[in-house]
Amino acid sequence: MSDLLPCPFCGGEASMIIEFPDGTAISVGCYSGNCAMEPYTWNPSEAEAIAAWNRRALPAERHLRDIADRVAK
């Protein structure tokens, strides 16, 4: 699925799984079997599952730049 970012731990391809026949739980994660972390997220809709999976922490450089900008003001 092209709109999913790769796994933040191993770089592997993420997959989406509909967990219940009625589609009430969507799981997105790294299910390759080669990832030591095997991260995943559960959500009630496909859009929420994709958004949750694609959410990433800011890189440290960005945090440091934000702090430096605040100090400079």
Buried (B, 14 or more C-beta within 10 A) or exposed (E): EEEBBEBBEBEBBBBBEEEEEEEEBBBBBBBBEEBEEBBBBBBEEBEBBBEBBBEEEEEEEEEEEEEEEEEEE
